[in-house]
């Protein structure tokens, strides 16, 4: 009997040691995962922290909603900035993946686009040069995006698309189109790719809405239905405050059952009474629904 108690005590101690070792490993993995989430979130904040440009004829607002799975941080982003010739560049994009690597590449692409735009403001050329840079980097991920140039003197919008979701355009005559102009391959796939551009006069009162696929596509929700949903919403709200319209559009993601992150960028033009963007700081709006 004493020997049996000794064997039992030894087995219990061995089991406790094993459980303690496993618990320690699990806690270590949790800490690593938490660190990855915090790093990805920090990268995301850096990309979305900038204020969007303020223009008298064009008011701009953006929204971002995190993914529901994985790290809850993806590769979606939007940006807007003044360019050397006095025009304004706008971009919305989506990096493949939902992890630290995607968030890091997102920051690199944003920097590349801004840097290239100091040498040329033509959207087609900006995308072409950025694409060649990403191919040379051989990062193993691709990026979809749309780049736009707005001229505040002529009120002309020029846009080019790299494999990205079509925009939605609500015009002054009440029509609302899903913008299906030709585009090129996503960035980072093939060097030397061409990106056709389209010129559009922004006259009267309207809205040009850019978004990522997380807004309009879900596991059992076709992207065509999502785009039609957004088009119907924008058509009836083209005179709405841009910040409010952006908040309404991103809620379409709730209908799709999406698991991806989502971003919206609204360019609301014409019929504006003041020269201040009513939407406030982008810092206040990150992650809102």
C-alpha positions as CSV (number, residue, x, y, z in Angstrom):
1,X,0.0,0.0,0.0
2,X,2.7,2.6,0.8
3,X,4.3,1.9,-2.6
4,X,1.0,2.5,-4.4
5,X,0.6,5.9,-2.7
6,X,4.1,6.8,-3.7
7,X,3.5,5.9,-7.3
8,X,0.2,7.8,-7.3
9,X,1.9,10.9,-5.9
10,X,4.6,10.7,-8.5
11,X,2.1,10.4,-11.3
12,X,0.1,13.3,-10.0
13,X,3.2,15.5,-9.8
14,X,4.2,14.5,-13.3
15,X,0.7,15.4,-14.6
16,X,0.8,18.7,-12.8
17,X,4.2,19.5,-14.3
18,X,3.0,18.6,-17.8
19,X,-0.1,20.8,-17.3
20,X,2.0,23.7,-16.0
21,X,4.3,23.4,-19.1
22,X,1.4,23.4,-21.5
23,X,-0.2,26.3,-19.7
24,X,3.0,28.2,-20.0
25,X,3.3,27.5,-23.7
26,X,-0.3,28.6,-24.2
27,X,0.3,31.9,-22.3
28,X,3.4,32.5,-24.4
29,X,1.4,32.1,-27.6
30,X,-1.3,34.4,-26.3
31,X,1.3,37.1,-25.5
32,X,2.8,36.7,-29.0
33,X,-0.7,37.0,-30.6
34,X,-1.5,40.0,-28.5
35,X,1.7,41.6,-29.6
36,X,0.9,40.9,-33.2
37,X,-2.6,42.4,-32.8
38,X,-1.2,45.5,-31.1
39,X,1.5,45.9,-33.8
40,X,-1.1,45.6,-36.6
41,X,-3.4,48.0,-34.9
42,X,-0.6,50.5,-34.5
43,X,0.2,50.3,-38.2
44,X,-3.4,50.7,-39.1
45,X,-3.7,53.8,-36.9
46,X,-0.7,55.4,-38.5
47,X,-2.3,54.9,-42.0
48,X,-5.7,56.3,-41.0
49,X,-4.6,59.1,-38.7
50,X,-4.1,61.8,-41.3
51,X,-6.7,64.5,-41.9
52,X,-8.3,64.5,-45.3
53,X,-7.9,67.6,-47.5
54,X,-10.4,70.5,-47.0
55,X,-11.6,72.1,-50.2
56,X,-14.3,74.7,-50.9
57,X,-16.1,72.8,-53.6
58,X,-15.3,69.2,-52.5
59,X,-16.0,67.9,-49.0
60,X,-14.5,64.5,-48.1
61,X,-15.2,61.9,-45.4
62,X,-13.9,58.4,-44.7
63,X,-14.9,55.4,-42.6
64,X,-13.1,52.2,-41.6
65,X,-14.6,49.1,-40.0
66,X,-12.2,46.3,-38.8
67,X,-12.6,42.7,-39.8
68,X,-14.6,40.3,-37.7
69,X,-12.1,37.3,-37.9
70,X,-8.4,36.8,-37.4
71,X,-6.4,39.8,-36.1
72,X,-9.4,42.1,-36.6
73,X,-7.0,44.2,-38.7
74,X,-6.7,44.0,-42.4
75,X,-5.2,45.8,-45.3
76,X,-7.9,48.3,-46.2
77,X,-7.1,52.0,-46.2
78,X,-8.0,55.4,-47.7
79,X,-6.0,58.5,-48.0
80,X,-6.1,62.1,-49.4
81,X,-3.4,64.6,-49.9
82,X,-2.3,67.8,-51.8
83,X,0.0,67.3,-54.8
84,X,2.7,69.6,-56.1
85,X,0.6,71.0,-59.0
86,X,-2.2,72.2,-56.7
87,X,-4.5,69.2,-57.4
88,X,-5.6,66.7,-54.7
89,X,-4.9,63.0,-54.8
90,X,-7.4,60.4,-53.3
91,X,-6.8,56.7,-52.9
92,X,-8.6,53.8,-51.5
93,X,-7.1,50.3,-51.4
94,X,-7.0,46.8,-50.1
95,X,-3.9,44.7,-49.4
96,X,-4.3,40.9,-49.6
97,X,-4.4,39.3,-46.2
98,X,-5.4,40.1,-42.6
99,X,-2.3,40.1,-40.5
100,X,0.7,42.2,-39.5
101,X,2.3,41.6,-43.0
102,X,-0.8,43.0,-44.7
103,X,-0.9,46.1,-42.4
104,X,2.8,46.7,-42.9
105,X,2.6,46.5,-46.7
106,X,-0.4,48.8,-46.5
107,X,1.8,51.5,-45.0
108,X,4.5,50.9,-47.6
109,X,2.0,51.2,-50.4
110,X,0.6,54.4,-49.0
111,X,4.1,55.9,-48.8
112,X,4.9,54.7,-52.3
113,X,1.8,56.3,-53.7
114,X,2.5,59.6,-52.0
115,X,6.2,59.6,-53.1
116,X,5.3,58.8,-56.7
117,X,2.7,61.6,-56.7
118,X,5.5,64.1,-56.1
119,X,6.9,63.3,-59.5
120,X,3.6,62.8,-61.5
121,X,0.0,63.6,-60.7
122,X,-1.5,61.5,-63.5
123,X,-3.4,58.7,-61.8
124,X,-2.5,56.1,-64.5
125,X,1.2,56.9,-64.2
126,X,1.1,56.9,-60.4
127,X,-0.4,53.4,-60.4
128,X,2.0,52.2,-63.1
129,X,5.1,53.4,-61.2
130,X,3.8,52.1,-57.8
131,X,3.1,48.7,-59.4
132,X,6.6,48.4,-60.8
133,X,8.0,49.3,-57.3
134,X,5.9,46.6,-55.6
135,X,6.9,44.0,-58.2
136,X,10.6,44.8,-57.6
137,X,10.0,44.4,-53.9
138,X,8.7,40.9,-54.5
139,X,6.7,40.9,-51.3
140,X,4.4,38.1,-52.3
141,X,1.1,40.0,-51.8
142,X,-1.0,42.0,-54.2
143,X,-2.9,45.2,-53.7
144,X,-6.0,46.5,-55.3
145,X,-6.6,50.3,-55.3
146,X,-8.2,53.3,-57.1
147,X,-6.3,56.5,-57.4
148,X,-8.0,59.8,-58.2
149,X,-6.8,63.3,-59.0
150,X,-9.2,66.2,-58.4
151,X,-8.4,69.6,-59.9
152,X,-10.0,72.4,-57.8
153,X,-9.7,74.9,-60.6
154,X,-11.6,72.9,-63.3
155,X,-13.6,70.7,-60.9
156,X,-12.4,67.7,-63.0
157,X,-11.9,64.3,-61.5
158,X,-9.5,61.8,-63.2
159,X,-9.4,58.2,-61.9
160,X,-7.6,55.0,-62.6
161,X,-8.2,51.6,-61.1
162,X,-5.9,48.6,-60.3
163,X,-8.2,45.6,-59.9
164,X,-10.3,47.4,-57.3
165,X,-14.0,47.5,-56.6
166,X,-15.9,49.9,-58.9
167,X,-16.9,53.3,-57.5
168,X,-20.5,54.6,-57.2
169,X,-21.3,58.0,-58.8
170,X,-24.5,59.9,-58.0
171,X,-24.7,62.8,-60.5
172,X,-26.5,66.1,-60.5
173,X,-29.3,64.9,-62.8
174,X,-30.3,62.2,-60.2
175,X,-28.7,59.3,-62.1
176,X,-26.5,57.0,-60.1
177,X,-23.9,54.8,-61.9
178,X,-21.7,52.0,-60.8
179,X,-18.4,53.1,-62.4
180,X,-17.2,50.2,-64.5
181,X,-14.4,51.9,-66.5
182,X,-11.5,49.7,-67.6
183,X,-8.6,49.1,-65.1
184,X,-5.4,47.1,-64.8
185,X,-4.3,44.2,-62.7
186,X,-3.8,44.6,-59.0
187,X,-0.5,46.2,-58.0
188,X,2.4,43.9,-57.4
189,X,1.5,41.1,-59.9
190,X,3.1,42.0,-63.2
191,X,5.7,44.7,-64.1
192,X,4.8,47.1,-66.9
193,X,1.1,47.0,-66.4
194,X,-1.0,49.8,-67.9
195,X,-3.8,51.5,-66.0
196,X,-6.3,53.5,-68.2
197,X,-7.7,56.7,-66.7
198,X,-11.0,58.4,-67.1
199,X,-11.9,62.1,-66.9
200,X,-15.1,63.2,-65.3
201,X,-16.4,66.8,-64.8
202,X,-18.0,67.2,-61.3
203,X,-20.8,69.7,-62.0
204,X,-23.9,70.5,-60.0
205,X,-24.4,68.6,-56.8
206,X,-23.4,65.0,-56.5
207,X,-21.2,62.4,-54.7
208,X,-18.4,60.1,-55.9
209,X,-18.1,57.1,-53.4
210,X,-15.2,54.8,-53.2
211,X,-15.2,51.6,-51.2
212,X,-13.5,48.2,-50.6
213,X,-15.0,44.8,-51.1
214,X,-15.6,44.3,-47.4
215,X,-18.5,46.8,-47.7
216,X,-20.3,45.1,-50.6
217,X,-19.4,41.4,-50.6
218,X,-19.9,38.6,-48.1
219,X,-19.9,34.8,-47.9
220,X,-23.4,34.5,-49.4
221,X,-23.8,38.1,-50.7
222,X,-22.7,38.7,-54.3
223,X,-20.7,41.9,-54.9
224,X,-23.2,43.0,-57.6
225,X,-26.0,43.1,-55.0
226,X,-23.8,45.0,-52.6
227,X,-23.0,47.6,-55.2
228,X,-26.6,48.0,-56.2
229,X,-27.4,48.5,-52.5
230,X,-24.8,51.2,-52.2
231,X,-26.0,52.9,-55.5
232,X,-29.6,53.0,-54.2
233,X,-28.4,54.5,-51.0
234,X,-26.1,57.1,-52.5
235,X,-28.7,58.1,-55.2
236,X,-31.1,59.2,-52.5
237,X,-28.5,60.9,-50.3
238,X,-26.2,62.7,-52.8
239,X,-27.0,66.0,-51.0
240,X,-26.3,64.5,-47.6
241,X,-23.4,65.6,-45.4
242,X,-20.4,63.5,-46.6
243,X,-19.6,62.2,-43.1
244,X,-23.2,61.1,-42.6
245,X,-23.2,59.5,-46.1
246,X,-20.0,57.6,-45.4
247,X,-21.5,56.3,-42.1
248,X,-24.6,55.1,-44.0
249,X,-22.6,53.4,-46.8
250,X,-20.3,51.4,-44.5
251,X,-23.4,50.0,-42.7
252,X,-24.1,48.0,-45.9
253,X,-21.4,45.7,-44.7
254,X,-23.8,44.6,-42.0
255,X,-26.1,43.1,-44.7
256,X,-23.4,41.1,-46.4
257,X,-22.3,39.1,-43.3
258,X,-18.8,40.1,-44.2
259,X,-15.7,38.9,-42.3
260,X,-13.3,41.3,-44.1
261,X,-12.4,44.8,-43.0
262,X,-14.1,47.6,-44.9
263,X,-13.4,51.2,-45.9
264,X,-15.4,54.0,-47.5
265,X,-14.3,57.3,-49.0
266,X,-17.0,59.8,-50.0
267,X,-16.3,62.8,-52.2
268,X,-19.3,65.1,-52.0
269,X,-19.3,68.1,-54.4
270,X,-21.3,71.2,-55.2
271,X,-23.9,73.1,-53.3
272,X,-21.8,73.6,-50.2
273,X,-22.4,76.6,-48.1
274,X,-19.1,76.8,-46.2
275,X,-15.5,75.9,-46.7
276,X,-15.0,73.8,-43.7
277,X,-15.3,70.0,-43.8
278,X,-18.2,69.2,-41.4
279,X,-16.9,65.7,-40.8
280,X,-14.2,66.6,-38.3
281,X,-11.1,64.6,-37.6
282,X,-10.4,61.2,-39.2
283,X,-8.9,60.3,-35.9
284,X,-12.4,60.6,-34.3
285,X,-14.0,58.4,-37.0
286,X,-11.7,55.4,-37.2
287,X,-13.5,52.2,-36.5
288,X,-16.9,53.8,-36.3
289,X,-20.0,52.3,-37.9
